[in-house]
């Protein structure tokens, strides 16, 4: 007799169904797991054996073979413990085989039979819903998995509870989703004294999801500005929150099953490796650019990042997704994020400060910012020079306008864009518009187009830079609630493209 249980193997954020087949045949007692398991899956037999012993269940004196089908799909992770135990329990007749076959299970077993939380419960629940099956998982992961909505999710604390549930002795109640959080304390733009142009650029970037580069001496407030960007961004829509949570679930970042409606804000250190930023490693895990999906990726001290790491960001910035290629798999993760970067004008940081003149100017600045390639710089929609703030300005009263007022304008601009692009696939904000969609959205008047063409010729804008100016101008017009992109909108967009300290 062959009993069957169902589980999943993760391929990016997709959960692929895996059938766990258990066979008991006469022969010398043995316990083998086949079907391309990795080390953690092969060790499941010892955890299952110990968990059975803690429940006083004796394994039959037969040859036990567990096959993970399809056999050519790599199996990784400790979440295969529970489905292997279920298939074995069904094979020895302790639980009904039919009920097990209609259940997708995942969970790690401790030696005393307790179920430990695992990563990927939410994508697994989505996979179970797609096959019209219920999901059985550790109780600690059930609140997270219940967000899938279409799948019945059962959370158990131990293997004993699982047996009682399937035998009808003590059925487990369906799990309920964790809390939807959107009220975390955020920093306010009102804390920043001066830097009005930088605040304006921050508002434009938030309204159209444009990439932003801040260049200025140490202490000018670049990091403070970036840290306050989440306070003016609209909360995630339910669909965005679920998509973002699926990536976080794979990395075990969902706390107590709750989904956060605030947009992600990731700020990796400049010593981070390529696998940490882009994704990869032994299990091809998502990197920071995928964890920042639907949110913000902040790279402080941009020229200090490894050149190869920065160059790998170019394709995800354009495509909104990243492909992690390995010898046995090609895994695709979403990575549609807003890139905000900060840099000093030179290595010492005081290139433009007359009171503390750089002794190696102008070569110091050229060498330092030259670490950022031209194609990478070309992908920043707005480039802002952040001047130093005089200590006297710090005693000025707080600004009358804070994050709340700016967030309201950003929300209105985004609503305008949602109405404009609502029926178009793969276009959400102005930053996503291209080709005929961009031409139709901007619809430049002859005077505005002539001004843009002269600016492009004078500053040597590339074709990409030309279109990025059009997108920024469209966002500025949306903030003004203007149907048309006028010459002042184009002029302001051009001014953000070519600041003094950043190469054009």
N, C-alpha and C positions, 0 to 999 in steps of 0.2 A: 504493500500500500504506500502511496505517495501522498503526503499532505502538502498543502500550499499556503503560504502567507504572502502578503504584499508589503513592499516598502519602496523607497525611492533612492536614487543616486543623483547627486546634484551636478548639473552641467551649467555653470554660470548661475543665473537666478532661476533657471528652469529645473524642475524636479522630474526626472524620468522614472517611470514605473519599473520596479525590479521585482520579479517573482522569486520567492524563497521556497525552494522545493526540498522536502525532507524525506529520505528513504530509510527504512529499517529492513535489513536483510540478515539472514543467518550467516554466521561467520565469527571470526575472532573479534572481540569487543574493540571498537575503534570509533573515533569521532573526527571526520574530515570535512573541511569546508573548501569547496571549489567554485570556480566562476570568476577568476581574476580578482581575488581579494587582496587588499594590502595588509600590512602588518597588524594594524589595529583591528581589522575584520577577522583575521586569522586567530587573534587572541580571544575572540568572542567565545570560543568553545570552552575556555577555562573559566570565564566569567559565568557563562550559562551553567556549567557543571557545578560551580560553587553555589550559585543561586538556587539551583534545584536541591542541593544538599541541605541548604538552610531551610527549605520548605519540606524536608523529609521525603523528597521525590527521588526515587532511585532510577537511574538511567538503565534502560534494558540492556541485557548482555548480548547485544547484537552489533552489527556494523552500521554505524550511523553516517550517512552521507548527506550533506547540505549543499545544494547547488544554487548559485545566484545567477538567475537568467535575466537578460542575455549575457552569455559568458564572455563576450568580447568587450563589454562596457566596464571600465575600471570602477572598482568599489572601494571607497575610502570613508573612514570615520567609524566611530564607536556606536552610531545609531542603528547599526545592523543587529545589535544584541537582542533587542526585544522581538523583532520579527523572526529571528532564528529560534528564540525560545518558544514563540507561539507555534511555529511550524512543528517543532519537536513535541510540544504539549498536545497538539492535534494528532500527531502520528501515534502517540501512545494512548490516545483516547481520553484524555482528561478534559478537553474542551471540544465543542462541536466544530468539525472541520469547515462546514458551510459558513458559519459566522466569521471564522478567521479569514476565509478567502475574500470576503466582502469588506475587509478592513485593511487600510494602509497603516502600518505601524512603524514607529521609530522611537528609539530610546536606548540609553546606556544602562546596563545592569551593574550594580555594585555586588560584592561578594555575598552580602546578606539578603539579596533579592530586592533592594530598593531601586527605584528608577531615578536616574540622574538626568538633569536637563541637558539638552543637546542644541546645537545651532541648526538653523534652517527649518524650524517648525512651521513658519508662515509659508514659505514656498512649497513645503510638503503638503500643507493643507490645500493650497491652490491646485496642486497636482491631484490630490484625492478628489477634490470637487470636480475636476475635469473628467474623471472616470466614474463619477457618481458613487463613490465609496466614502465611508466614514474614516476619520483619522484617530488613531490611538497613540498617545504620546505621554511623556512624563507630565505630572500635574504642574510642575514649575514652568513648563513650556506651553501649557494648554491655553492660557489667556492670550498669549501672542498668536497662536495658531487660529484661535476663534475669530480673528479679524478677517479671515478669508470669506466668511459670511455664507457661502453656498455649501460648505461642508459641515457635517456633524462632527464635532471634536469632542473626544472623551479623554480626560486627564486622569491618570492613575499614579499613586504614590509608590506602589510596589507590585511585584509580580503576583503576589497573593491576591491583591485587589483585582488584577486582570483576570485571574482564574475565576474568582467569585462573580465577576461581571459576566463572563461568557457562559458560565454554568447557570446564571439566573439567580444565584444565591443572594447577591447584593449588587444589583445593577448600578452603574455609575451615572451620575447626572451629567448632561452636556455642559461643556465649559462655556463661560461667557467672556467676551473680549475685555481686555484691560482698559484702563482709563485713556481717554484722548486728551493729551496735555497740550496747552497752548498759552499758558500764563506764566512762563518762567521769567525771572527778573532780567531785564536787558538794560544795557547802557544807553544813555540818551545823548543825542547830538547837542543838547543844550550845555553839556559839560565842556564843549570845545570853544575856546575863545579865539575869535578871528577866523582865518582860513575860509572865508566866504566862498571863494571860487572852488575850493576843494569840496565844500559841502554841496555846492550846486552840482559839481560833477558826480558826486556820490548819489544825488537824487536822480540825475539822468541815467546813470548806470543801473540803478535799481528799477527804474521805470521801464527800461527796454531790455534788461539783462545784457548790458554791454560790458566788455572787459575793460578794466581800469588799471592804469599804471601811475603810481605816485612817486615822484622823485623829489627829494629834499634832504637837507642836512639832518644830522641826528638831533632828536628832541623837537622836531618841527610838528609832530603830531600825526605822522603817517599811520602808525599802528593804532592810535586812538581812533582815527577816522574809520579805518577798516573794521575795527571791533564794534563800531556802532552801526555798521551797515545792516545787520540782521534786524535792528529795531525799526527800520523803515520798509522792510520787505513785507509783502502780504503773506499771510499764513498759507500753508500748503492746502490745496484742494484735497478732498477725500481720495481721489484717484492718485494724485501725486504722493500723498502721505502713505498710501499702501505700497506704491512702487518703491519709494524710498525705504520703507520699513523692510521690504523683502531683501534689499541689499544689506541693511543693518542686521537682519536676522542671520544671514550667512556668517557674519562676523561676531555674533553673540553680543550685539550692542543694545538690544532692546531690554529695558529695565522693567521687571515685573509685568511683562506683557503689555505695557502701555505704549501707544504710538504717539510721537511728538508731532504736533502740527506746525511747530516752528521750523523754518528752513535750516538745513544743516550748515554749519560754519566750521570748516576744517582748516587748520593752520599747521601743517607739518614743518618740522625744523629743516634748515637748509642742508643738514647732513643726511637726510633721509635717502634711502637707496631707491633705485629705479623700481624694484618690486614693491616697495612701500608706497610709492607715489602712483605708479601706473597700474600695479597689480601683478600678480605672479606668485613665485615661490613654488614649493613642492606641490601644493594643492591648487595652484592657480587661483588664489583668493583675490577678491576685489581690492583695489588700492584706494588711495585718498581721492583720486579724481572720480571714482565711482561712489565713494561714501559721501562726496559733495554733490551728488546728483540732485538736481532741483534746488540747489543751494549755492554756497559760496566757497571757493577755494582761495585761501589767502596765503601767498608766498612772500614772506618777509625776507629782506636781504636777497632779492632776486638774483643778482650777479654771483652770489656765493653758492648757488645751487650748481650741481654737476651739469656741465654743458650737455651731456648726452640725455640726462633726465629732462631738461628743458626742451630739447628738440623732440622728444617723444610726445610732448604735450600738443604739438602742432596739429596732428591729425585728429585727436579727440576734440580739440577746440572747434574744428570745422564740422566734424561728423556727428558729434553728440554721443558717441559710443566708442569703446575701445575693444580691440580684438587682442586677446592674449593667446599667442600661438605656442603650442608645445608639440613634441614629437607625436604624442598619441591623442591630442585634442586641440581644437580651436574654440576658445570660449569667448563669448561676447558679453560685455557688461555695459549698461547705459552709463553715460558720463556727460550729461548736459548740465553744465555748471557755469557760474559766473566767476571768471578769474580776476582777482584783485591782487596786485603785486606792489611791493614797496622797494625802493632802492635809494642808496645814497648817491650823490652826483659824482663822487670819486671815492677812492679807498679811504682817505682820511675823513671825507664827508663835508669839507668846508670849501669846496671849489668856488662857490659864488659868494662867500662871506668875505667882505672887504676887510673886516676887523681881524679875521683869522685866515689870511690868504694861504692858499695851498702852494707850497714851494715848487711843486712839480707841474703846475698848471701850464698849458691845457692838456698835456699828455696824460696826466693822472686820470682825468675824467674820461678821455677817449679810451684809455686802456681798460678802465674799470667797467664802464657801460658797454664797451666793446665785447665783453664776455657774453652779452645777450645778442644773438644773431639777428640780422636784419629781418628774415622771415618771421622770427618770433615776435619782434617788436611790431611788425606790420599787423599782427593779429590783435593788438590792443586798440580798441575803439577810441578811448580817451586817455590822453597822456597829460598829467597835471604836474606842474612845478609847485611844490609846497614850500613857501618861504619860511624862514625861522620866525618864531613869535617872540616879540620883545617882552621882557619880564614885567614891564609896566602894564602890558595888555592883560596880564593874568589877574590884575586887580579890578578889571572892568566888570560891571554886572553881567549876569548870565544873559545869553541871547533870548530874545522874546519868542523865538520860534524853536521848538524842539522836535524830537522824533515823531511825536503824535501828529503834528501839523504836516510835516513832510510826508509821513506815511499815508495820510489821506490823499494827497495829490498823486502819490505813486499808485495807490489803489485805483484811483479814477483813470489814470493813464493806462493801467493794465486792463481795466474793464473796456476801454475803447479798443485796445488791441485784440481782446478776446472777441468782441463783436466784429472786428474787421477780418480776423483770420479764423473764426469759429468753424467754418466749413472746409478749411484747408488741412490736409494731412501734414504732419511734421512741421507745422508752423504755429508757434504759440505767442512769441513776442516779436518785436521789430528786429531783434538780433537774428532771428531765424529766417527772415524774408530774404529772398534772392531771386534773380532773374526777372521774369515777367511779373511775379508777385510784388517784388520791390518797386519796379517801375510803376505799377498800378497804385501801390500804396502811397508813394511819394508824389507822383503826378506834378513834377516841378513846373512852375511857370517859366516862360522864356527868360525873364530877368533873373530868376533864381538859378536856372540851369547855366546861364552865361557866367554868373558869378562863380559857380562851382567849377566850371571848366577853366576859368582863369586861375583860380586858386590851385587846382590840380596841376596846371602847367607851371605855375610859379614855384610851388613847393615840391614838385616832382612826385606826386602821389602815384602809387601803383594802382592797377585796376581794383585790387582788393581794398586798398585805402580809399579809393573813390567811392566804392559801394558802402564802405563802413561809414563814411561821412554822411551819405544819404540816409542810412539807418538811424544814425544819431540825430540828424536833423528831423526825421520823422518823429522820433521820441520827444524831442524838444517841442515840436508842434503839438503833440498829444498832451504834454504837460500844460501847454497854453490853451488846450481844448480848441485848437484850430484845425479846420478841415483840410486846409492847404498848407504845404510847406513853403514858407515865405523866405525872402532873402535874409532877414535877421536870424531865422532859425539855421539857415545854412552857414551864415557867418560865425555863429557861436559854435556850431559843430566843427568847422574848420579850425577855429582857435584852440580846440581841445586836441586837435590832431598833431600840431607842430609846436609844442612849448619849447622854450629856449634851451633847456638843459638836456632834452632828449633828442637823439638823432631822428630826423624825419624819415 
